[in-house]
């Protein structure tokens, strides 16, 4: 059997641990559920943002130039 002071110390430790874990879970859930995307029909553009531009191909610029 643990002395009363050790029991109180362990109980406060686990209460604090539970609070921190709960805080982390709530923070992760709020970040996961909040987003920037919208389904607004007025936000339709001619060129979507997720389409790569011509200069974003990943190939070096000198690769396709004739010498």
N, CA, C and O atoms as a Maestro MAE file, in Angstrom:
{
 s_m_m2io_version
 :::
 2.0.0
}

f_m_ct {
 s_m_title
 :::
 protein
 m_atom[268] {
  # First column is atom index #
  i_m_mmod_type
  r_m_x_coord
  r_m_y_coord
  r_m_z_coord
  i_m_residue_number
  s_m_chain_name
  s_m_pdb_residue_name
  s_m_pdb_atom_name
  i_m_atomic_number
  :::
  1 25 0.841 -1.170 0.000 1 A "UNK " " N  " 7
  2 3 0.000 0.000 0.000 1 A "UNK " " CA " 6
  3 2 0.892 1.241 0.000 1 A "UNK " " C  " 6
  4 15 1.883 1.303 0.728 1 A "UNK " " O  " 8
  5 25 0.535 2.210 -0.811 2 A "UNK " " N  " 7
  6 3 1.304 3.439 -0.896 2 A "UNK " " CA " 6
  7 2 0.900 4.392 0.218 2 A "UNK " " C  " 6
  8 15 -0.262 4.424 0.625 2 A "UNK " " O  " 8
  9 25 1.848 5.159 0.706 3 A "UNK " " N  " 7
  10 3 1.485 6.199 1.672 3 A "UNK " " CA " 6
  11 2 0.557 7.217 1.014 3 A "UNK " " C  " 6
  12 15 0.520 7.328 -0.211 3 A "UNK " " O  " 8
  13 25 -0.166 7.935 1.804 4 A "UNK " " N  " 7
  14 3 -1.165 8.870 1.303 4 A "UNK " " CA " 6
  15 2 -0.530 9.961 0.448 4 A "UNK " " C  " 6
  16 15 -1.108 10.370 -0.558 4 A "UNK " " O  " 8
  17 25 0.646 10.434 0.833 5 A "UNK " " N  " 7
  18 3 1.281 11.495 0.050 5 A "UNK " " CA " 6
  19 2 1.712 10.977 -1.326 5 A "UNK " " C  " 6
  20 15 1.585 11.699 -2.314 5 A "UNK " " O  " 8
  21 25 2.211 9.762 -1.409 6 A "UNK " " N  " 7
  22 3 2.599 9.181 -2.693 6 A "UNK " " CA " 6
  23 2 1.366 8.940 -3.562 6 A "UNK " " C  " 6
  24 15 1.403 9.122 -4.779 6 A "UNK " " O  " 8
  25 25 0.267 8.527 -2.912 7 A "UNK " " N  " 7
  26 3 -0.972 8.316 -3.653 7 A "UNK " " CA " 6
  27 2 -1.482 9.627 -4.232 7 A "UNK " " C  " 6
  28 15 -1.899 9.673 -5.389 7 A "UNK " " O  " 8
  29 25 -1.453 10.695 -3.435 8 A "UNK " " N  " 7
  30 3 -1.885 12.004 -3.921 8 A "UNK " " CA " 6
  31 2 -0.976 12.506 -5.039 8 A "UNK " " C  " 6
  32 15 -1.440 13.124 -5.998 8 A "UNK " " O  " 8
  33 25 0.311 12.239 -4.908 9 A "UNK " " N  " 7
  34 3 1.258 12.642 -5.938 9 A "UNK " " CA " 6
  35 2 0.979 11.916 -7.247 9 A "UNK " " C  " 6
  36 15 0.986 12.532 -8.313 9 A "UNK " " O  " 8
  37 25 0.734 10.616 -7.174 10 A "UNK " " N  " 7
  38 3 0.425 9.844 -8.375 10 A "UNK " " CA " 6
  39 2 -0.908 10.282 -8.984 10 A "UNK " " C  " 6
  40 15 -1.041 10.378 -10.204 10 A "UNK " " O  " 8
  41 25 -1.881 10.542 -8.129 11 A "UNK " " N  " 7
  42 3 -3.193 10.953 -8.627 11 A "UNK " " CA " 6
  43 2 -3.101 12.309 -9.325 11 A "UNK " " C  " 6
  44 15 -3.705 12.502 -10.380 11 A "UNK " " O  " 8
  45 25 -2.358 13.239 -8.753 12 A "UNK " " N  " 7
  46 3 -2.216 14.544 -9.408 12 A "UNK " " CA " 6
  47 2 -1.424 14.430 -10.712 12 A "UNK " " C  " 6
  48 15 -1.703 15.139 -11.679 12 A "UNK " " O  " 8
  49 25 -0.427 13.525 -10.729 13 A "UNK " " N  " 7
  50 3 0.335 13.311 -11.957 13 A "UNK " " CA " 6
  51 2 -0.560 12.786 -13.072 13 A "UNK " " C  " 6
  52 15 -0.518 13.294 -14.193 13 A "UNK " " O  " 8
  53 25 -1.374 11.770 -12.772 14 A "UNK " " N  " 7
  54 3 -2.239 11.194 -13.791 14 A "UNK " " CA " 6
  55 2 -3.365 12.147 -14.181 14 A "UNK " " C  " 6
  56 15 -3.801 12.134 -15.332 14 A "UNK " " O  " 8
  57 25 -3.845 12.971 -13.255 15 A "UNK " " N  " 7
  58 3 -4.836 13.981 -13.607 15 A "UNK " " CA " 6
  59 2 -4.235 15.002 -14.561 15 A "UNK " " C  " 6
  60 15 -4.869 15.387 -15.543 15 A "UNK " " O  " 8
  61 25 -3.016 15.441 -14.275 16 A "UNK " " N  " 7
  62 3 -2.346 16.394 -15.168 16 A "UNK " " CA " 6
  63 2 -2.041 15.747 -16.519 16 A "UNK " " C  " 6
  64 15 -2.182 16.389 -17.560 16 A "UNK " " O  " 8
  65 25 -1.629 14.492 -16.507 17 A "UNK " " N  " 7
  66 3 -1.349 13.775 -17.752 17 A "UNK " " CA " 6
  67 2 -2.622 13.643 -18.576 17 A "UNK " " C  " 6
  68 15 -2.602 13.853 -19.789 17 A "UNK " " O  " 8
  69 25 -3.722 13.300 -17.930 18 A "UNK " " N  " 7
  70 3 -5.001 13.191 -18.622 18 A "UNK " " CA " 6
  71 2 -5.408 14.532 -19.221 18 A "UNK " " C  " 6
  72 15 -5.912 14.578 -20.344 18 A "UNK " " O  " 8
  73 25 -5.200 15.611 -18.497 19 A "UNK " " N  " 7
  74 3 -5.551 16.941 -19.008 19 A "UNK " " CA " 6
  75 2 -4.716 17.308 -20.226 19 A "UNK " " C  " 6
  76 15 -5.245 17.857 -21.193 19 A "UNK " " O  " 8
  77 25 -3.415 17.012 -20.193 20 A "UNK " " N  " 7
  78 3 -2.547 17.317 -21.330 20 A "UNK " " CA " 6
  79 2 -2.925 16.477 -22.549 20 A "UNK " " C  " 6
  80 15 -2.957 16.983 -23.670 20 A "UNK " " O  " 8
  81 25 -3.208 15.202 -22.327 21 A "UNK " " N  " 7
  82 3 -3.598 14.343 -23.439 21 A "UNK " " CA " 6
  83 2 -4.925 14.811 -24.018 21 A "UNK " " C  " 6
  84 15 -5.091 14.844 -25.237 21 A "UNK " " O  " 8
  85 25 -5.872 15.173 -23.157 22 A "UNK " " N  " 7
  86 3 -7.151 15.680 -23.621 22 A "UNK " " CA " 6
  87 2 -6.970 16.980 -24.403 22 A "UNK " " C  " 6
  88 15 -7.608 17.175 -25.438 22 A "UNK " " O  " 8
  89 25 -6.122 17.850 -23.926 23 A "UNK " " N  " 7
  90 3 -5.842 19.097 -24.627 23 A "UNK " " CA " 6
  91 2 -5.223 18.837 -26.001 23 A "UNK " " C  " 6
  92 15 -5.602 19.482 -26.979 23 A "UNK " " O  " 8
  93 25 -4.281 17.905 -26.086 24 A "UNK " " N  " 7
  94 3 -3.657 17.576 -27.363 24 A "UNK " " CA " 6
  95 2 -4.655 16.950 -28.330 24 A "UNK " " C  " 6
  96 15 -4.638 17.251 -29.523 24 A "UNK " " O  " 8
  97 25 -5.525 16.082 -27.820 25 A "UNK " " N  " 7
  98 3 -6.529 15.453 -28.684 25 A "UNK " " CA " 6
  99 2 -7.509 16.501 -29.199 25 A "UNK " " C  " 6
  100 15 -7.867 16.480 -30.377 25 A "UNK " " O  " 8
  101 25 -7.944 17.406 -28.349 26 A "UNK " " N  " 7
  102 3 -8.860 18.451 -28.773 26 A "UNK " " CA " 6
  103 2 -8.207 19.404 -29.770 26 A "UNK " " C  " 6
  104 15 -8.850 19.836 -30.726 26 A "UNK " " O  " 8
  105 25 -6.948 19.729 -29.553 27 A "UNK " " N  " 7
  106 3 -6.233 20.594 -30.497 27 A "UNK " " CA " 6
  107 2 -6.068 19.905 -31.850 27 A "UNK " " C  " 6
  108 15 -6.256 20.533 -32.892 27 A "UNK " " O  " 8
  109 25 -5.721 18.626 -31.841 28 A "UNK " " N  " 7
  110 3 -5.565 17.887 -33.097 28 A "UNK " " CA " 6
  111 2 -6.905 17.761 -33.818 28 A "UNK " " C  " 6
  112 15 -6.964 17.872 -35.043 28 A "UNK " " O  " 8
  113 25 -7.969 17.531 -33.072 29 A "UNK " " N  " 7
  114 3 -9.292 17.422 -33.692 29 A "UNK " " CA " 6
  115 2 -9.731 18.756 -34.275 29 A "UNK " " C  " 6
  116 15 -10.326 18.793 -35.353 29 A "UNK " " O  " 8
  117 25 -9.451 19.836 -33.589 30 A "UNK " " N  " 7
  118 3 -9.854 21.141 -34.116 30 A "UNK " " CA " 6
  119 2 -9.048 21.501 -35.367 30 A "UNK " " C  " 6
  120 15 -9.587 22.124 -36.282 30 A "UNK " " O  " 8
  121 25 -7.783 21.126 -35.420 31 A "UNK " " N  " 7
  122 3 -6.987 21.368 -36.619 31 A "UNK " " CA " 6
  123 2 -7.436 20.487 -37.773 31 A "UNK " " C  " 6
  124 15 -7.435 20.916 -38.927 31 A "UNK " " O  " 8
  125 25 -7.820 19.254 -37.461 32 A "UNK " " N  " 7
  126 3 -8.239 18.330 -38.517 32 A "UNK " " CA " 6
  127 2 -9.603 18.714 -39.082 32 A "UNK " " C  " 6
  128 15 -9.851 18.539 -40.275 32 A "UNK " " O  " 8
  129 25 -10.474 19.226 -38.247 33 A "UNK " " N  " 7
  130 3 -11.831 19.538 -38.697 33 A "UNK " " CA " 6
  131 2 -11.965 20.919 -39.304 33 A "UNK " " C  " 6
  132 15 -12.929 21.187 -40.020 33 A "UNK " " O  " 8
  133 25 -11.030 21.788 -39.035 34 A "UNK " " N  " 7
  134 3 -11.097 23.120 -39.641 34 A "UNK " " CA " 6
  135 2 -10.282 23.093 -40.928 34 A "UNK " " C  " 6
  136 15 -9.161 22.585 -40.954 34 A "UNK " " O  " 8
  137 25 -10.846 23.633 -41.975 35 A "UNK " " N  " 7
  138 3 -10.154 23.588 -43.257 35 A "UNK " " CA " 6
  139 2 -10.300 24.898 -43.995 35 A "UNK " " C  " 6
  140 15 -11.071 25.772 -43.597 35 A "UNK " " O  " 8
  141 25 -9.561 25.022 -45.060 36 A "UNK " " N  " 7
  142 3 -9.573 26.244 -45.855 36 A "UNK " " CA " 6
  143 2 -10.403 26.089 -47.121 36 A "UNK " " C  " 6
  144 15 -10.743 27.090 -47.751 36 A "UNK " " O  " 8
  145 25 -10.734 24.876 -47.507 37 A "UNK " " N  " 7
  146 3 -11.452 24.654 -48.757 37 A "UNK " " CA " 6
  147 2 -12.896 25.100 -48.620 37 A "UNK " " C  " 6
  148 15 -13.492 25.024 -47.546 37 A "UNK " " O  " 8
  149 25 -13.438 25.563 -49.723 38 A "UNK " " N  " 7
  150 3 -14.827 25.986 -49.752 38 A "UNK " " CA " 6
  151 2 -15.475 25.475 -51.029 38 A "UNK " " C  " 6
  152 15 -14.801 25.272 -52.038 38 A "UNK " " O  " 8
  153 25 -16.745 25.276 -50.981 39 A "UNK " " N  " 7
  154 3 -17.517 24.849 -52.149 39 A "UNK " " CA " 6
  155 2 -18.308 26.020 -52.706 39 A "UNK " " C  " 6
  156 15 -19.393 25.834 -53.255 39 A "UNK " " O  " 8
  157 25 -17.783 27.195 -52.570 40 A "UNK " " N  " 7
  158 3 -18.451 28.406 -53.012 40 A "UNK " " CA " 6
  159 2 -18.465 28.454 -54.539 40 A "UNK " " C  " 6
  160 15 -17.392 28.450 -55.143 40 A "UNK " " O  " 8
  161 25 -19.626 28.499 -55.192 41 A "UNK " " N  " 7
  162 3 -19.652 28.517 -56.658 41 A "UNK " " CA " 6
  163 2 -19.120 29.822 -57.245 41 A "UNK " " C  " 6
  164 15 -18.722 29.843 -58.410 41 A "UNK " " O  " 8
  165 25 -19.100 30.890 -56.489 42 A "UNK " " N  " 7
  166 3 -18.562 32.157 -56.984 42 A "UNK " " CA " 6
  167 2 -17.040 32.151 -57.036 42 A "UNK " " C  " 6
  168 15 -16.437 33.056 -57.612 42 A "UNK " " O  " 8
  169 25 -16.425 31.156 -56.449 43 A "UNK " " N  " 7
  170 3 -14.970 31.084 -56.368 43 A "UNK " " CA " 6
  171 2 -14.404 30.250 -57.518 43 A "UNK " " C  " 6
  172 15 -13.354 29.629 -57.355 43 A "UNK " " O  " 8
  173 25 -15.051 30.219 -58.648 44 A "UNK " " N  " 7
  174 3 -14.579 29.445 -59.796 44 A "UNK " " CA " 6
  175 2 -13.624 30.309 -60.621 44 A "UNK " " C  " 6
  176 15 -13.986 31.403 -61.054 44 A "UNK " " O  " 8
  177 25 -12.426 29.824 -60.831 45 A "UNK " " N  " 7
  178 3 -11.454 30.561 -61.627 45 A "UNK " " CA " 6
  179 2 -11.178 29.804 -62.918 45 A "UNK " " C  " 6
  180 15 -11.480 28.615 -63.021 45 A "UNK " " O  " 8
  181 25 -10.611 30.484 -63.894 46 A "UNK " " N  " 7
  182 3 -10.311 29.857 -65.178 46 A "UNK " " CA " 6
  183 2 -9.214 28.812 -65.037 46 A "UNK " " C  " 6
  184 15 -9.224 27.806 -65.747 46 A "UNK " " O  " 8
  185 25 -8.279 29.033 -64.142 47 A "UNK " " N  " 7
  186 3 -7.184 28.105 -63.948 47 A "UNK " " CA " 6
  187 2 -7.171 27.677 -62.483 47 A "UNK " " C  " 6
  188 15 -6.987 28.513 -61.599 47 A "UNK " " O  " 8
  189 25 -7.363 26.388 -62.219 48 A "UNK " " N  " 7
  190 3 -7.384 25.945 -60.815 48 A "UNK " " CA " 6
  191 2 -6.016 26.120 -60.145 48 A "UNK " " C  " 6
  192 15 -4.968 26.081 -60.788 48 A "UNK " " O  " 8
  193 25 -6.076 26.309 -58.859 49 A "UNK " " N  " 7
  194 3 -4.838 26.524 -58.099 49 A "UNK " " CA " 6
  195 2 -3.978 25.279 -58.038 49 A "UNK " " C  " 6
  196 15 -2.758 25.387 -57.910 49 A "UNK " " O  " 8
  197 25 -4.573 24.102 -58.125 50 A "UNK " " N  " 7
  198 3 -3.771 22.883 -57.965 50 A "UNK " " CA " 6
  199 2 -3.136 22.422 -59.271 50 A "UNK " " C  " 6
  200 15 -2.431 21.412 -59.269 50 A "UNK " " O  " 8
  201 25 -3.352 23.113 -60.379 51 A "UNK " " N  " 7
  202 3 -2.721 22.756 -61.640 51 A "UNK " " CA " 6
  203 2 -1.327 23.389 -61.696 51 A "UNK " " C  " 6
  204 15 -1.193 24.589 -61.456 51 A "UNK " " O  " 8
  205 25 -0.291 22.608 -62.006 52 A "UNK " " N  " 7
  206 3 1.057 23.181 -62.024 52 A "UNK " " CA " 6
  207 2 1.245 24.153 -63.184 52 A "UNK " " C  " 6
  208 15 0.675 23.974 -64.260 52 A "UNK " " O  " 8
  209 25 2.029 25.154 -62.952 53 A "UNK " " N  " 7
  210 3 2.359 26.124 -63.988 53 A "UNK " " CA " 6
  211 2 3.404 25.510 -64.928 53 A "UNK " " C  " 6
  212 15 3.944 24.442 -64.640 53 A "UNK " " O  " 8
  213 25 3.684 26.169 -66.028 54 A "UNK " " N  " 7
  214 3 4.638 25.643 -66.996 54 A "UNK " " CA " 6
  215 2 6.053 25.573 -66.472 54 A "UNK " " C  " 6
  216 15 6.812 24.682 -66.852 54 A "UNK " " O  " 8
  217 25 6.416 26.492 -65.611 55 A "UNK " " N  " 7
  218 3 7.779 26.515 -65.101 55 A "UNK " " CA " 6
  219 2 7.946 25.634 -63.872 55 A "UNK " " C  " 6
  220 15 9.038 25.582 -63.304 55 A "UNK " " O  " 8
  221 25 6.895 24.939 -63.444 56 A "UNK " " N  " 7
  222 3 6.966 24.061 -62.270 56 A "UNK " " CA " 6
  223 2 7.052 22.590 -62.661 56 A "UNK " " C  " 6
  224 15 6.541 21.735 -61.937 56 A "UNK " " O  " 8
  225 25 7.680 22.279 -63.777 57 A "UNK " " N  " 7
  226 3 7.722 20.895 -64.251 57 A "UNK " " CA " 6
  227 2 8.709 20.050 -63.458 57 A "UNK " " C  " 6
  228 15 8.559 18.829 -63.415 57 A "UNK " " O  " 8
  229 25 9.686 20.640 -62.844 58 A "UNK " " N  " 7
  230 3 10.674 19.883 -62.084 58 A "UNK " " CA " 6
  231 2 11.920 19.550 -62.869 58 A "UNK " " C  " 6
  232 15 12.912 19.107 -62.290 58 A "UNK " " O  " 8
  233 25 11.893 19.754 -64.185 59 A "UNK " " N  " 7
  234 3 13.064 19.491 -65.007 59 A "UNK " " CA " 6
  235 2 13.974 20.713 -64.990 59 A "UNK " " C  " 6
  236 15 13.495 21.843 -64.897 59 A "UNK " " O  " 8
  237 25 15.271 20.496 -65.080 60 A "UNK " " N  " 7
  238 3 16.180 21.637 -65.173 60 A "UNK " " CA " 6
  239 2 15.908 22.433 -66.445 60 A "UNK " " C  " 6
  240 15 15.497 21.863 -67.456 60 A "UNK " " O  " 8
  241 25 16.128 23.713 -66.405 61 A "UNK " " N  " 7
  242 3 15.806 24.564 -67.551 61 A "UNK " " CA " 6
  243 2 16.715 24.297 -68.735 61 A "UNK " " C  " 6
  244 15 16.283 24.493 -69.871 61 A "UNK " " O  " 8
  245 25 17.933 23.866 -68.538 62 A "UNK " " N  " 7
  246 3 18.876 23.642 -69.630 62 A "UNK " " CA " 6
  247 2 18.666 22.282 -70.308 62 A "UNK " " C  " 6
  248 15 19.296 22.017 -71.332 62 A "UNK " " O  " 8
  249 25 17.820 21.432 -69.784 63 A "UNK " " N  " 7
  250 3 17.691 20.079 -70.278 63 A "UNK " " CA " 6
  251 2 17.076 20.012 -71.689 63 A "UNK " " C  " 6
  252 15 17.488 19.190 -72.507 63 A "UNK " " O  " 8
  253 25 16.104 20.866 -71.963 64 A "UNK " " N  " 7
  254 3 15.390 20.799 -73.241 64 A "UNK " " CA " 6
  255 2 15.839 21.859 -74.231 64 A "UNK " " C  " 6
  256 15 15.220 22.004 -75.285 64 A "UNK " " O  " 8
  257 25 16.876 22.592 -73.933 65 A "UNK " " N  " 7
  258 3 17.375 23.590 -74.864 65 A "UNK " " CA " 6
  259 2 18.422 22.957 -75.778 65 A "UNK " " C  " 6
  260 15 19.339 22.280 -75.314 65 A "UNK " " O  " 8
  261 25 18.271 23.187 -77.083 66 A "UNK " " N  " 7
  262 3 19.235 22.619 -78.019 66 A "UNK " " CA " 6
  263 2 20.543 23.386 -77.972 66 A "UNK " " C  " 6
  264 15 20.548 24.603 -77.787 66 A "UNK " " O  " 8
  265 25 21.650 22.679 -78.137 67 A "UNK " " N  " 7
  266 3 22.960 23.333 -78.122 67 A "UNK " " CA " 6
  267 2 23.605 23.230 -79.460 67 A "UNK " " C  " 6
  268 15 24.718 23.722 -79.648 67 A "UNK " " O  " 8
  :::
 }
 m_bond[267] {
  # First column is bond index #
  i_m_from
  i_m_to
  i_m_order
  :::
  1 1 2 1
  2 2 3 1
  3 3 4 2
  4 3 5 1
  5 5 6 1
  6 6 7 1
  7 7 8 2
  8 7 9 1
  9 9 10 1
  10 10 11 1
  11 11 12 2
  12 11 13 1
  13 13 14 1
  14 14 15 1
  15 15 16 2
  16 15 17 1
  17 17 18 1
  18 18 19 1
  19 19 20 2
  20 19 21 1
  21 21 22 1
  22 22 23 1
  23 23 24 2
  24 23 25 1
  25 25 26 1
  26 26 27 1
  27 27 28 2
  28 27 29 1
  29 29 30 1
  30 30 31 1
  31 31 32 2
  32 31 33 1
  33 33 34 1
  34 34 35 1
  35 35 36 2
  36 35 37 1
  37 37 38 1
  38 38 39 1
  39 39 40 2
  40 39 41 1
  41 41 42 1
  42 42 43 1
  43 43 44 2
  44 43 45 1
  45 45 46 1
  46 46 47 1
  47 47 48 2
  48 47 49 1
  49 49 50 1
  50 50 51 1
  51 51 52 2
  52 51 53 1
  53 53 54 1
  54 54 55 1
  55 55 56 2
  56 55 57 1
  57 57 58 1
  58 58 59 1
  59 59 60 2
  60 59 61 1
  61 61 62 1
  62 62 63 1
  63 63 64 2
  64 63 65 1
  65 65 66 1
  66 66 67 1
  67 67 68 2
  68 67 69 1
  69 69 70 1
  70 70 71 1
  71 71 72 2
  72 71 73 1
  73 73 74 1
  74 74 75 1
  75 75 76 2
  76 75 77 1
  77 77 78 1
  78 78 79 1
  79 79 80 2
  80 79 81 1
  81 81 82 1
  82 82 83 1
  83 83 84 2
  84 83 85 1
  85 85 86 1
  86 86 87 1
  87 87 88 2
  88 87 89 1
  89 89 90 1
  90 90 91 1
  91 91 92 2
  92 91 93 1
  93 93 94 1
  94 94 95 1
  95 95 96 2
  96 95 97 1
  97 97 98 1
  98 98 99 1
  99 99 100 2
  100 99 101 1
  101 101 102 1
  102 102 103 1
  103 103 104 2
  104 103 105 1
  105 105 106 1
  106 106 107 1
  107 107 108 2
  108 107 109 1
  109 109 110 1
  110 110 111 1
  111 111 112 2
  112 111 113 1
  113 113 114 1
  114 114 115 1
  115 115 116 2
  116 115 117 1
  117 117 118 1
  118 118 119 1
  119 119 120 2
  120 119 121 1
  121 121 122 1
  122 122 123 1
  123 123 124 2
  124 123 125 1
  125 125 126 1
  126 126 127 1
  127 127 128 2
  128 127 129 1
  129 129 130 1
  130 130 131 1
  131 131 132 2
  132 131 133 1
  133 133 134 1
  134 134 135 1
  135 135 136 2
  136 135 137 1
  137 137 138 1
  138 138 139 1
  139 139 140 2
  140 139 141 1
  141 141 142 1
  142 142 143 1
  143 143 144 2
  144 143 145 1
  145 145 146 1
  146 146 147 1
  147 147 148 2
  148 147 149 1
  149 149 150 1
  150 150 151 1
  151 151 152 2
  152 151 153 1
  153 153 154 1
  154 154 155 1
  155 155 156 2
  156 155 157 1
  157 157 158 1
  158 158 159 1
  159 159 160 2
  160 159 161 1
  161 161 162 1
  162 162 163 1
  163 163 164 2
  164 163 165 1
  165 165 166 1
  166 166 167 1
  167 167 168 2
  168 167 169 1
  169 169 170 1
  170 170 171 1
  171 171 172 2
  172 171 173 1
  173 173 174 1
  174 174 175 1
  175 175 176 2
  176 175 177 1
  177 177 178 1
  178 178 179 1
  179 179 180 2
  180 179 181 1
  181 181 182 1
  182 182 183 1
  183 183 184 2
  184 183 185 1
  185 185 186 1
  186 186 187 1
  187 187 188 2
  188 187 189 1
  189 189 190 1
  190 190 191 1
  191 191 192 2
  192 191 193 1
  193 193 194 1
  194 194 195 1
  195 195 196 2
  196 195 197 1
  197 197 198 1
  198 198 199 1
  199 199 200 2
  200 199 201 1
  201 201 202 1
  202 202 203 1
  203 203 204 2
  204 203 205 1
  205 205 206 1
  206 206 207 1
  207 207 208 2
  208 207 209 1
  209 209 210 1
  210 210 211 1
  211 211 212 2
  212 211 213 1
  213 213 214 1
  214 214 215 1
  215 215 216 2
  216 215 217 1
  217 217 218 1
  218 218 219 1
  219 219 220 2
  220 219 221 1
  221 221 222 1
  222 222 223 1
  223 223 224 2
  224 223 225 1
  225 225 226 1
  226 226 227 1
  227 227 228 2
  228 227 229 1
  229 229 230 1
  230 230 231 1
  231 231 232 2
  232 231 233 1
  233 233 234 1
  234 234 235 1
  235 235 236 2
  236 235 237 1
  237 237 238 1
  238 238 239 1
  239 239 240 2
  240 239 241 1
  241 241 242 1
  242 242 243 1
  243 243 244 2
  244 243 245 1
  245 245 246 1
  246 246 247 1
  247 247 248 2
  248 247 249 1
  249 249 250 1
  250 250 251 1
  251 251 252 2
  252 251 253 1
  253 253 254 1
  254 254 255 1
  255 255 256 2
  256 255 257 1
  257 257 258 1
  258 258 259 1
  259 259 260 2
  260 259 261 1
  261 261 262 1
  262 262 263 1
  263 263 264 2
  264 263 265 1
  265 265 266 1
  266 266 267 1
  267 267 268 2
  :::
 }
}
